[in-house]
Amino acid sequence: MVRERRARGRGCGAHPGGPEEGLAGPRGRVHIVGAGPGDPELLTLKAARLISEADVILYDRLAPPGALSLARGGAILVDVGKAPGRGPAQDLINRELVRHAEAGRAVVRLKGGDPLVFGRGEEECSYVLSRGIPCEIVPGVSSATGAPTCAGIPLGSRWGSSSFAVVTGRTAASGSPAPSLGALARAADTLVVMMPLSNLGAIASEASSAMGAGAPAALVLNGCTAAQRVIEAPISEIASAAAGLGPPAVLVAGAGAALRRRVLGGAP
């Protein structure tokens, strides 16, 4: 089930007439839009424009709430946010995108981060296109890079991190960390793990074996928001240091994590 509401909005103003008379004309189109990692001011200009012009916005749990304030008055806002173990099925979201576009509406699928960095944007765009509906993917700032940057953690730096690798902490097939995690931890100076919390103990154990138990690590929670919090510990201790904490989170281990204090001049 999805939940719909109408935006009060300050965007382009309400459109007269029924849904067939929206911005997109007799047949709609879909934009899959990256909203960045949390701060609505990190929206791209294109993302902001598309949000303000949309007839319908299907938004994620991780999409910045402030971004929806750009919606025009009367736009349909559809909450399709997912949390571990609950939320609408992906096929239902796909069908909703098509249903609204077939009604002649300009549809924005608003996703946290970047749609094609573990965002399932490729699945949604493929489905929409297979139904003969135009679809465009609009990049956003990925939390893989945005959250560390907001926390003062350089991923690539002349100070000592000449490479970094990004990996998921939870694969779709098994729910386990990516099989390549250990190899990437050995090969790269800095390791970035997205969605790490459900498997943080296993991730920390494997990274410890690859990088050494004392390798520096930093867990960025609610990156790029007012609620941002950074927990620093050796990689072998990061799971216990973060016990009981919830998503969203990004884990950084290795050289980049070690440089944070130098970047911030000793600030916590």
N, C-alpha and C positions, 0 to 999 in steps of 0.2 A: 504494500500500500504506500502511496505517496501523498504528501500533504500540500495543498495549494492555498495561497492567499494572494490578495491584491496589494500591490505596492502603492504607497502614498506618493513617493517619488518626487524627484526634482529634475528628472531627465528631460526628454524632448516633448513632453505633454501627451495627453491621452489622444488616441486616434478615434475618430468618429466611426460609427457603424459596427458591424459584427466582426468576428475573427477573420473572415475572408478578406477584410479590408485593411490588414496590418501593413507594416512597412514593406514586407517582402512581396506583396502583390498576390496574384491568384495562386501561386505555389511558393511555399516558404523555402527557407534554407536554414542550415544549422552551422553555428560557429562553436567549436570546442575551444574554450578560452582558459588559459592559465592565469590564475589570480595571484600567484606569488605565495610566499611562505607565511604571511600573517598580517603584515602592515598594509592597509589598503593604499597607502601612498606608494607602494611598490608595484601597483598596477601599471602596465604599459598604457600609453596614450590610446593605442588601438583597442585594448581591452576596455578601457573606460568608455570609449565611444560606442562600442558594440553593446555594452551593458545599458547605456542610456537610450539606445535605439530599439532594444529588444521588446518584442511582444510577450515573450515567455522566457524565464530564466530558471533552469534546473540547476540547483546549487548543491555543492558538497558540504559535508560537516567541516572540512578544513578551509573552505573558502572564506576570506576575510568578511565578517559581518558588515563592516563599513562599506564594502563594495556594493552591497545591495541598495545602499542609500542613493546610488547613482541612477537606479531604475526610474523610468518615467512613471508618472501616475497612471494607475490602472493596469500596469504590467502584471502578468501572472507569475508569482514566485512559487516554485515547486521545490520542497525540501526532499532531496533524495540522498541525504547524508547517510554514510555507513559508519558503523562502529564494529569492532571485532565481535562476530557472532550475531549481529543484528543489522537491520536496515533492508531496503528494497533489493531484490535480486537484480543482477546486471541486465538480464533479458527484459525485465520490466522497464528499466531505465531506457534501454534501447528503443523499446516500443513507444514509450512516451515521447522521445525525441521525434520519431517518425510521425506519430499521431498529430502532434502540434504543427509540424512542418507541412503535413498534408492538408491541414486546415488553413494554409496560407500565412502562417505566422513566422516572424523572424525569431528564431530560437537561439538562445545562448546556453550552452552547457558550461557552467562555471566551476572550475576545478582548482583546488589548492595546488600551489607549486606550478610545475610544468606538466601539461597533459601527457607528454610522452616519456616522462621519467617516472616509471612505476605508477602511472596515473590512469592506465586503461583507456586513454584517449584513442589509441589505435583501434581498439575493439569497437568503440562507439562510432568512430568515423567510418570504419569499414562497413558496419551494419547500415548506417544511414545511406552511404553511397550505393550499397547493394539494392536499396529500395528506390534508386533513381532520384535521390534528393541531393542537391549540392551541399557540400560540407567543406569547411575550412578549419584547420587547426592553427590556433594563435599561441605562440610561445609565452611562457611566464617564467619568472625567476624560480628556479627549483630550490626546494628546501635543502637539497644536498649541498648546494653552495651558499644559498642565502642565509640559512640558519648559522653555519659556522662564521660567516662574515659578520653577521649582526652580533655574534659573541666575541669578535676579535680574534678568530682563529684563521690564520692563513693556510690555505690548502696547497698552493704553489708559491714558493718564496725563495729568493736568493739567499735568505738566511739559513736555508737548510732543508727545504722540501722541494725537490725537483720533479716529483711525480706524485699523483694521488689517484686512488681507485675508489669507485663508488659501487656498492653492492647492496642487495636487499637482505634484510635480516629475517625475512619470512617469505619463502617461495610459495607460489600458488599451488603447485602440485602436491607438496607434502606439509607445508607449514613450517618446515625446518629452515635454518639458515642456508644461503646459497652454497652449493658444493665447492664453488671456486673461492670461498672466503679465505681459507688458509693460504692458498697459492697467491692470492692478491695481497694479503697481508705481508707475505715474504717479499713480493716483487716491488711494491710501492713504498715510497717514504711515508705517506700518510694514507690511512684507510678511513673511508667514510661509509658508515652503515646506516641505511635508512630503515625505518620501522623496526628498531632493534629490541624493543622492550619485552615482547613475548618470548624471545629466545636469548635474553641478554646473558644468562649464565653460560649457555653453550657457545655463544659468540665470543665472550670474554675468554673462555677456556681455549678455544681454537686460536684466537688472536694472540693469546699469551704464549702458546707453543710456537707460533710463527715469529713473533716480535720480541719475545722475552717478557717475563712476568712484570718487570718494572717499567715497561713501555708506558709513556704518559697517555692518558685518555681523558676526554671531556665529553660529557653528555649534555646536549643542548635541548632543553625542554621548552615548548611553546616559543620557538625561535621567532624573532622579529615582532614580538608583541609586548605589551606592557607586563605580561605575566612571565616573560622569559626568565629562565633560571639555568645556570650552568653548574654542573657537578664535575669536579676534577678529582681524579684518583689514578693510581697505576691500573693498567688494564686488568690485572688479576683481581683487583678489589672493586672495580666499578659496579659490578652487579650488586654487591652487598651495599654499596654506598647509595644505590638508586632503588633499593627495595621499597616496594609499595607505591612507586610513582607511576603515573599514567601518561599515555601519549597525548600529543605528538612529540616525538623526540628524534634526534639525529645523534649518532655516536661518531666521534672522531678519535682516532688512535694513531700514535706515532709522532713523527716530526712536527707536523702542524700543531698538534695539541700542546707540544712543548714550547711553542713560540708565543702562546697567548699572553703570558705575563710580560714578555718583552714588548709585544705590541701595545698593551694597555699600561705599561709602565708600573707594573706591580699591582694594579687594581684588581679586586676580586671578580 
